[in-house]
Amino acid sequence: MEKTKLLYEGKAKKIWNTQDKNFLISEFKDDLTALNGEKKSSEKGKGALNNKISTELFKLLNDKGIPTHFIKKLDDNNMLHKACEVILIEVIVRNIATGSLTRTLNIKDGTVLPFTLVEFDYKDDDLGDPKLNDQHCLILNLVHHQDELDELRRMARKINNILKPYFFEKGLKLVDFKLEFGRDLNGNIILIDELSPDNCRFWDIESGESFDKDRFRQGKGGIKVAYENVLNRILS
Ligand code: 5GP
């Protein structure tokens, strides 16, 4: 399967059409952005690492019965996946309070939440990805019916129940992460986008050190080494 026309260029990936309308190719870029694109940089090899990490995690989730768009990794930076209708909701799953949750609600950083929090953000850069409640999602026609919101929450919790113990065994706390979903040709909701240290937070169980994009957000450096560390733990 080969790339034909560029369909969309995002901050971390280019999405290409292929000869077959049922399949797309995601090209993982080395670009790093934070603060809704205000802070920009590039880290050679980051795209290939995220492609490898996402490939492993999509395979794991597929094996555990989570439907995803993943078909196969084509080469270092390219992944073949199903085409689908994107649902413009970022599903945020949180086990430990940090990031925007601590800023907006003044919860102490590092607080273990009494239960897994699932939130919806509007996937709209111009609006700065604002928080959504169920009624907003319905008014904006982001989903067809309340049942789809319930399904997004159900799938998000199931994914967390698979990934949290998986990473714990590898010495990492899965602090929080962002998921995206789409509808396949049959209208079924499937997991799309990527799963990588760009959209997940990982803290080392022993040291508390971040192994994710927070290193870039906080100007700490060592991005590539951190992402390689996550990949090596996954492969171990
Ligand atoms: P926060 O809301 O604290 O900034 O982010 C919560 C979690 O979702 C973090 O793991 C963060 O990486 C992820 N996340 C939230 N919004 C985005 C986004 O627009 N892009 C990416 N790549 N990750 C996001």
Residues whose N, C-alpha, C, O or C-beta is under 5 A from the ligand:
A	BS01	5GP	I92 T98 G99 S100 L101 D176 F177 K178 D198 N199 C200 R201
